[in-house]
Amino acid sequence: MFIDNDKSIYIADLWNNRIVKWKLNSNTGEIIAGENGKGTQNNQLNSPTDIIYDKENNSFIISEWGNQRVIRYFDQNQAKQQIIIANINCWVSMATSTTYDKQQILEMVKQNNPLIEFVKPKHVKSLKWNNYLQIYVNGTSQAFISCRKCFTVLAWKPSDGTNVMEKHDKACKQQPSSSSIQQSIKLFCSTDKKVQNRLIQSTKRKLTDTLAECCATDSLPFNFVNGIGFKELTENLIKFGRQLGSGVLADEILPDATTISRQIDKIYNFRKEQLKSYLSTIDHYVITVDFWSESKTKIHYGGVTIHTYTEEHGLLVFVLACKPYDLPSQTADNIRLFTDKILESYDLDLHKVKYVVSDNENKMRASFRSNINRIGCSTHFINKIIEHSLCVRDIDCDDIQRLFNNIHDLVVYLRQSHNQSKLSKKLQLFSKTRWNSAYDMLSSFIDVFPELNCIITDKDRKSIFATIDFEELLAFAKYLKYFVDVTELLSAEKTPTIHLVLPFKQRLINLSKPDENDLESIQKFKRYFKDQIPSYWELDDIHYIATILHPNMKHLQICSSNDKKKAYDLLKKEIRKRESDQATVTLNLNGQSQQTLSLSNDVDNFLTCCFDQSPATIAVVDANDELKRYLRSTDTLIDDEDLLTFWKRHKSLYPVLYSIACVVLIIPASNTAVERLFSASGKTVTNVRTRLSAQKVDKLMFIKKNLSILKKKYLLKLINQIVLMIVSSQW
């Protein structure tokens, strides 16, 4: 409402969807907007809540709650209406009123007004209140209650006590919510999608305010709302709210911190028993092992993960432990003993583990030298080569090392001189212990390169900055990006990766061949990698076998003739070991189905560049020679099919190869799973949680990494049991 210079009053008539002008001393009002009823057209309004007059443009500014917008309305030209602000909650001026009559309450319920709430009053003792809720508008209690059974609105004031409820209880049984006199609160839960969406958006805006305040008051990161645990908490709170209503205080249901801590122990014990039960059914598994020191508490931890495969659940990765290392020293015998104790707690035997993946430090090589096949972490090899190329002297990479060191010095200067805040992007710093950090630093530096000339004020640093050749920097970063891509592809946990190692190694060697168009510094840098990758990056027999198991790389066209021969010889040897346990299979080759692979359109995709580019010519072979039939076939992956799923689909066609795939393809190319475990534990032991015991950290990491998998696995098992019971009862 507002009053103009002529003392005329303009009123936003919310219930009648119009703006009415009352001249001074007049007995009748004049409708100046919205006389065509409620709607979204230019000559219609929907629940206007406020109005002001814009003298400069000779127009009215009207806020509409119903249409969730603010519009400009021209008195002389109603067709010229303009939307100034869209998707905004305009229920403002109505909030100043504290009490409403029954018709207004029912109208707000019908329109799903977000300000209306149904709350159980505090301190009420009568059991009658179990079936009734008091109505609040904008936090102010109203003289009305609603029945939770039939959702009828009833006039009520505190002096009435429970008399109104007792009378309604009798009528409620005889006359449920279908009464033609009373309107139902079920209108508030409208099935109209537009109304429901508007209510969801309104709730989301309120929740955003609450979460923003929560982040500020509790010092939480903004992205904590993206966590799986927080989303599950939100879903449960919604369910609890439906059960309890809105009359329950948070303090009544929130547990104490100590209670939560104790519950962690119970959850850990329960889920560990579930995992032990699952692992008892597994024939083949692989473990990854690594160690690290927590920087805040200085506690040394050892981590073990296990990789398994079943046809029912596919490839699964579990954390077995993130325990404090409690032995006197890190000798090979002690590391092996520490690992064995962890496996024993799950009724597993280290001597039955066929493969273990670890980093390539001497102590790890010595620990798993006997009675077990240790596979070196491929990403560890890659990042060590990069580290040496940038940090080791006298390797003929002086120009690139000088460029890298200059950038590193500038990044350190900018971060320490508080000039970081003036840049559009945060600069990353190189760390020998963090994979891909060299590329991350270069990439962030390139992004802000145009800004640096104005930001760098120190004379010496300006001189250093002037020496940087931007073209050389781009070429340097582009080359390192290949290694970043390989690291990321080899670090996947949910899909097989071991088969990628051999072709990726060869692809990087090919990319490291100097090009005459490269700058001289880049040529020297590439030459170092071309010389180092073949000798430093170690391969095991299993890498050769695994590559053939990918139908798009089975002809090894990217590899040298020596590598091809070695790979086929190793696979033939493995097949001969298993053939005695497999029945001879006779098949009709003419009936084989042919599948096509859906590839990325990006011809530069690192993985597709390793695929066989043309089919190899193979003579007609014996139907019982499984390997030759596989090499001759055109069977391949379907769309984004997992490699293990491919072999499951073809197990009757290639039973021996399938048995090999189930053992080989679960081996990860890197020990990333345990590295990520340490990263997660580092985020758990913060400056304000240094008193968290190492045993509790172990349990928290177990739950964090395994909970969702175990929940899903055992929920599926429960559903299958229920279905089986239903089917059995029907028989």
N, C-alpha and C positions, 0 to 999 in steps of 0.2 A: 504494500500500500504506500502511496505517496500523495502529497498535496502540491498542486501547481501554483503559479503566481495569481491565478484567479480564485484561489482557495477551493478549487474543485478537487474532489477526492477520487483517486483511482484505486480500485480494489481488485485483487486477484481472487476471483470466486472459484476456489479449487473444486468444490463438489459439483458445480454446474459447468466447469470447463470454459470459463469466459473471463474477460476483463470488463468491469462495469465502472462507468464514470458517473459520479454524483456531484452535480453543480451545487453551489452554495444556496441554501434555503429551498432546494428542490425536493419534491416529495417522490419523485421517480428517478430511476437510474437509466443511463444510456449504455447499451452494449457497444463497445468500440472494437472488440476483437473476440473471435470465437463464437459467433452467433450461429454457426452451422453445426454445432454439436461436437462431441469428442472425436478426435482423429489426428492423423499426421499430415493432412493436406495443408496448403498454404493458408486457407481460410478457416482452419480448425486448430483447437488447442486440446491438450490432454493434461488435466490437473495442474494448472498454473499455480505457482507458490509465491511469486514476487514480481514486482514491476517497477521500473524507473523510467524517466523520460530523458531522452538525449536531445537537448535543444539544438546542438550544432547540426545534427542530421535530421531533425524534425521526425523522430521515430521513438518507439517504445522498445525497451529491452525487457524481455519477459523470460523468466525461468520456468520451465515445465518439468515437473517431477515425472509425469506419466510418460513423456517422450525422452526423458533423460537428456535434456539439451537446454541451451540458452539461445534465444532467437531475437533478431531485430524485426520489429513489426511496424510498417509504415501506415499511418492512419489513412492517408489519401490513396494509397496503392497497396492493397492487401496482397496482391499477387507478387509483390516485390519482396516478400518475406525472405530473410537470410538467416541461416544457422551460423551462429558465432562460435559456440562451443558444443561439441557432441559428446555423448557417452559420459555424462557427469550427473552425479546425484544432486538434484536441486531441492531436496527436502530441507530447506533452511528456515524460512520464516515460520513455518508451521511448528518448528521445534521450540519456538518461544512460548507457545501456548502449553499449559501444563495439564489441563483436564479437558476431556472430550465427552460428548454425549454418545448414546448407544449407536445412533445412526452413523456418526463419524467413525466410531470404532469398527463397525461392520464394513464401512466403505474402505477403511485402511486394510482390513483383513482381505477383502475382495481384491484389492489392488496389490497385495503382497508387499505392503509398505515395509521397508527394512527397519524402520524405527520401532515397530511393534514387537513385543516380546511376551512370552508366557512363562511366568516364574512362580515357583513355590515360595511363599513368604517365609522369611526367617523366623525362628523361634516359635513356630506353630506346633502344637502338641496333639491336636485332635487327629485321629486316623482318617477323618473325613477328607483331609487335605491330600491324601494319597490319590484321590480321584479328581482333584481340582487344581487349577493354576490361576494365579492372579495376572491380570493384563497390565503391562507397562508400555508407555509410549515415550521414546527418547529417554529412558531411564526413570521416568516418573510414574508412580503407581496410579492406576485408574480405579474408579468405583465399579469395576466389573471383574468377573471371574469366568473361566470357561471349564466345561466338563470334559475330562479326558476320555470319557467313554463315547459321548455323542457329539462332542465339540460345540455344544451350544453356549452362546454368550448370555451370562446372567448378571443383572444388576446386584451389586453387593457392596456393603461398607462394613468396616470392622465391628461396629456395634451390632450387626446382624448375627455375629457369631457363626454357628453352623446351621441356623434355621433355614436359610435359603438352600443350602446343600441338601438338607433332609427332605425338603419339599420336592426338590428337583430329582432326588434319587427315586422317589416313587413314580414320578412322571417319566423319568428316563427309561425305566423298564417297559412302561406301556407305550411310550411315545419317543422312540429314538430320534436321531437327527433328521428325520424326514419331515419334521414339523413345518407347516407352512408359515407359522408365525415367526419362529426363531430361525436365524441363518446359521449355518454350520461353519465352524472354524476350518473344516476341510477345504473351504475355499482358499485358505492360506497356503495349502499344499497343492496348488493348482497343477493340473496336468498339461496346461497350455505351455508349449515349448518356449514361446516368446516370453511369457511371464516368468517361467522357471529360469531361463537364461538371464533375464534381467535381475532376478533375485540372486543368482549365482555371482554375477558381476558385482552386485552391490556388496555381497558378503566378502568377495575377494578383495575389494577395496578396503573394507574394514580390517580384514585379516592382514593385509599388507601394512597398514598402520601399526597393528599390534606386533608384527614380526620385526618391523624396523625399530620399534622401541625396545623390543627384546634384544636385538643385536647390539643396540647402544648400551643398555643397562647391564647386560650379562657379558659384554665383550666377546660376542660370537661373530664368526665370519659370515658374510652375507650368503655364501653358497651352502650354509649348513641345511637350508631348506631343500637342497637337491639330493641329500643323502637318502639312501634306501630306508634306513632306520627311522628317519624323521617322517617320511611319507607313510610308513606303516603305523607310526605313533599317531599321526593325524587321522588315518582311517579308523583306528581303534577309538580315538576320542570322539569321533562322529558317532560310532556305534554306542559308546557309553552315554553320550548325550541323549540319544534316543531312548535308552533304557531308564536313565535317571531323571530326565527333564532338566529344566534350567534352574531349579531351586537348590541345587547342591553347590557348596563352595569348593574351590580348588583345594583348600587346605584339608578338606574332609577326605579326599581320595588320594592326594599325592603322598607317596611313601617317603620315609626318611632316607637320606643318602646311605646310611649304614645298611639299611634293609636292602637297597639296590645292590650294594657291594656284595652282600651275602648271597643275593639271588644269582649273581654272576657265577659263583661257585657251583650252585645247583644246576644252572643251565649248562655249564661246562661239563659237569659230571654226566648229566643226562645225554648230551650230544656226543660226548666222547664214546659212551657205550654204544650209541647208534652207529658211529663211525667204525668202531671195532667190529660190530656185527656185520656191517657191509664189507669190510676188508677181509673178513674170514671167508667170503665167497669168491674172492678174486684170485685168479691163478697167476697173472702177470702184473707186475707193477715196477715203476721206476721211481727213484728218489733223487731230489736235489738237496745239496748241503752247502751251507756257507756260514760265516761268522762275522760279527761286527761289534763295535764298541759304541755304547750310547754316550753321546757327548756331554750330557748334563749330569748324569749319575755315575758315569765312567764304568758302568757295569758291562761286562763282555757277554754277548748273547750268541747262541748257536741256533740256527734255524734248519728245519727239515720239512720238505713238502713231498707229497707222494702223488704220482700220476697213474691213473687207472683207466681201463676201458671195458665196458660191457655193451652188448647189443641193445639192451634196454635203455641205458642211461647215456651211452656215448662216452666221450673223453671227459673225465672229471679230474680236477686237481684239488687236493686237500692239504691244509697245513696240519702237520703232526705236532710241531712244537716250535716255540720261540723262547727257549729256556736259557737261564743264566749259565754260563760255562763255569762249572764248579771244580774242575780238575786242576792240579798244580801248574801244569804247563801245556802248551799246544804242540806236543810231540805227535808224531803220526799215530802211535799206539793209543794215546789219550783221545785224539779226535775220533778214531775208529770206535773206541770204547764208549765215548759220549753218544755217538750216533747209534750204536747198538742198543744202549739203554733206552733211548727214545723209541726205537722199533719194538723192543721187548714190551714196553708199556701198552702196545697195541697187539701183542701176541704175534709179532712178526720177527723174522730172523734175518739179520744182515747177510748171512751166508747164502740165503736163498734169493737175495736181490741180484738180478743179473746185470743191471746197469745203474750207475750213479752219475749224475751230472754235477760238476763243480767248477769253480774257477781254476786257473792254471798255475796257481802258486805251488812252489815245491812241496810245501807241507801237505797240500791236498793231493798231489800226485802220489806222495809216499803213503798217505793214509789209506788210499784205496787201490793199491798196486796189486795185491794178491787176492785171488778167489772172487774177483769182481771186475767188471769192465767199467773203467772210469772214462766218461766222455767229457772232453774239455768244452767249456762254455764258448760258443762261437762269437757272441757279442763281446766277450772279454778279450778275445784275440783281436777283434776289429779295433776296439777302443785303445788297446795297448799300442797297436801300430800307429794310430793317430797321435797318441800321446808322445811316442818316441819321435815321430816326424816333426813335432813342434818344440820338443824340449831337449832332444839329444843333439850335441854339437858334432861338427865335422862329418856331416852326412850329405853335404852338397845341397842343402835346402836353406841356405843362409838368407836368401831374399824373402822367401815366404815366412821364415821364422822372424825376420826383422819386421815385416808387416804385421804379423800376429802379435808380437811383443809391443809394438807401438799402439796397436788397438787396445791391447790389454791395459797398458799404462794409462791411456786416455779414459777408458771405462772406470778404472780405479779412481782416477782423479775426479771424474764427474760424479761418481757415487759419494766420494768423501767430501767434496766441496759443496754439497747440498744443491748442486745444479740439476740433479736428477729430476726434481719436481718441476722444472721448467720444460722438460721434454715431453713429447706426446706419447712416448712409450718407455717403459722401464728397461734399462740396460741390464743384460744378463752377464754374469761374471764366469769365467772359465774355472773349472775345478777338475783336478785329475780323477777324483773319485766319483764324479757324476758323468754318466754316459751322455754323449752328444753335446756336452756343454761348450765345446769349442765352436761348433756350428751355431748354437743358440746365441753365443756372444756376438759372432759375426753378423748373424741375421738381425739381431736387435740394433746393432751399430749401423747397419745399412739402412734400416727403417728411419733412423733419426739423423742420418748423415747430412741432409740439407739444412738441418737446424743448428748443427754444431758450430758453424763458423761464428754465429752470433752468441752462442752460449759459452764457448771457451774464451776466457779472458786472460789467462796466464800466458805470458810471452813465450816461454819455452814450449808449453803445450800447443800453442798456435803453430809453432815451427814444426812440431811433430805431425800435427794434423795436416799441414801443407805438403808433407812428403808422401801422404797416402795416395796411391794411384787407385781411383775408384774402379776403373776397368779391371785392374788386377784383383782388387778386393772381390768384385762380383764373380770373376772366374774361380777364385779360391773357394768362395762360399758354394758356388754351383757344384764344384767337384766334391766337396765334403758332404753335400746333400745326398749323394748316392749312398754314402756310408750310413747316414741317418735313416734313409729308407730301408736299407738292409737290416739295420738294428731293430727297427720297429716291426718289420715283418717276421723276424726271427724271435721276437719277444712275445708273440701271441700265446695265450694259454688255452683258449677254448678250441683251437684247431691244431692239427699236426703241423710241425715245422721242421723236423729232422731232414725231410726230403729236399728242403730248399738249400741246405748248406753247400753242397757240391756245386750246383749251378750258380748260386749267388757268388761263390768264391771266384769261379771262372769269369762270371760277368764283370766283377770288379777288376779282375786282371785285364780283361779286354778294354775296359774303360780307362785303365791306367796307362795305356799305350800312348806316348806323347804324340800330339798332333802338330804338324808343322805350322798350323795357324795359331797355336797357343803361344802365349807370352813365354819367354825363355824361363822365367821363374816358375811358371806352372809346369812346363815340360820337365824341369829338374825334379819338382815336387812329385809329379806323376811317376817319374822313373824310379824314385825311391820306393813307392808303393808297389810298382810292378816287380821290383826285385824282392821286396819283403813279404808280400802276401803269400806266394807259393811256399816259402820255407817256414815262415813264422806261424801261419794259420794251419794248425794240424787237423788232419782228417782221420777218422777211424773207418774200419771196414763197414760199419753200420751206415755211414753216410752214403757210401756208394750203393749199397743195397736199397736204401730208402728212396733214392732218386728214381730208380727204375719203377718203383711202386706208384709213381704218379703217371697216369696214362698219357698226359701231355708232354712228359719228359722222358718216357721210357726208352726212346732211341738215342738219348744223350747227345743230341746233335751239337749242343753248345760245348761239349767236352772234347778233350784231345783223344786220339785213338788209344793211347795207353790207359787213360781213365776209363774209356768204354770197355776195353778188354778186362780190366781189373774188376769193374762193376759186375759184368755178366758172369765172370768166373766165380766171384763171391756168391752171387745169387744162386747159381747152379749148384754150388757146393752146399748151400743152405737147403735147397730143395731136396737134394739127395739125402740129407740127414732126416728129413721129415717124410719122405715118400714111403718109407716102410710102415709108417703109422697111418697112411691114407689109403683108402680104397682106390683101385684104378677106375677112372671115369671115362666112359666112351660117350662122345657127344656128336651130334650132327651139326657141323660148322655152318651148313647152308641156312640154318634157321636162326642164326645169331641176329639179335636186334642191333641197330646202329643208333647211337645217341649223338647229339651235337652239343658243343660247348658254347655257352654264351659268354663272350669275352668283352672286356672293356673297349670302348672306342679309342681310348688313349693308347696310341702305338708306342709311346714311350714308357708305358707301364712296366716297372722293373720285373715283375713276375712273368708277364706274358712274353717279354723279350728272352726269357730263358726256355720257353716252350719250343718243342720241335716245330720247325717252320714248314716242313713238307713230310709226307709219309715215307717211311723207308720201304724199299722193295725187299720182300721176303718170299722165298720159294714156298710152294705148297708143302705143308708139314703134317706130321702124324697127329691125328686128333687127340691122342693120349699124351702128347708132349705139351704140358701145361704152359710152360714159359713161352714156347714158340707160338702157341695159339694166342696167348696174351699179346705178344709183340705184333702178331699179324692183325689182330682185331682193331676195329675202329671205335671200340667202346671208350667213352670218356666221361668226364663229369657233366652233370646236368645243372645248368645255371650256377648257383652258389653252393652246390652240394659239397659237403665235407668229404675229405678223402677217405676217412674210415667208413663213412656211409656208402661211398662208392664200392668199397670192398665188401661190405655187408650185402649190398645189392647183387654182387657177383660171386658170392661165396660158393654157390653150387656149381658155377662155371669154372672157378679157379680155387678149389678147396685148399691146396697146399699154399698158394700165394696168399690166400686170405689168412691162414694161420700165421704166416710170417708177418703180414701187415699188422695183425693184432698185437704182436710183440714189439715190432720195430717202430711203428708210427706213434706209439705213446711216449717215445723218448723225446723230450724237448730239446730244441737246438741250443738253448741257453738256460742258465739258472735264474732267469728273470723272476720266476714265481717266488723264490726265497728272497731275492733282492727287494721285490715289492713289499714283502712282509716286513723287512727292516725299515723301509720307508714309512709304512703305516705305523709301526711301533714308535718311530721318531716323532710322528705327529701326535701320538698318544701321550708320550712322556714329555709334557711341556714344562715351561718354567714354573707353573703353578701346580704341577703334579709330580714333582720330583720325589715325593714321599710314597708314590705308588710302588708297591713291592714288585720285584721282578716276577714272582709267581703270579701275581695278578695280571701283569702285562702279558704273560704267556697265555693265560685264560682269555683275556680280552682279544688277543690276536687270533686265537683258535675260533672264538665265536664270530669275530668280524669276517674272517675268510671262509668259514665253513657253514655258517648258519643258514643262509639262503639255499645252498645246495641240499643240505640235509632236510630242511623243511620241505622243499619241493619233492625230493626223492621219497620221503616217508609219507607225504600227503598222497602222492601217486600210488604208493603201495597200499595205503589205507583205502583209497577209492577202489582199487582193484579187488581188495578183500571184500568190500561191501557189495560190489557188483557180483562177485563170485557167490556170496551168501544169498543174494536175491535170486540169481539163476538157479542155485541149488534148491532153494525153497519152492521155486516154480516147478521143478522136476518132481 
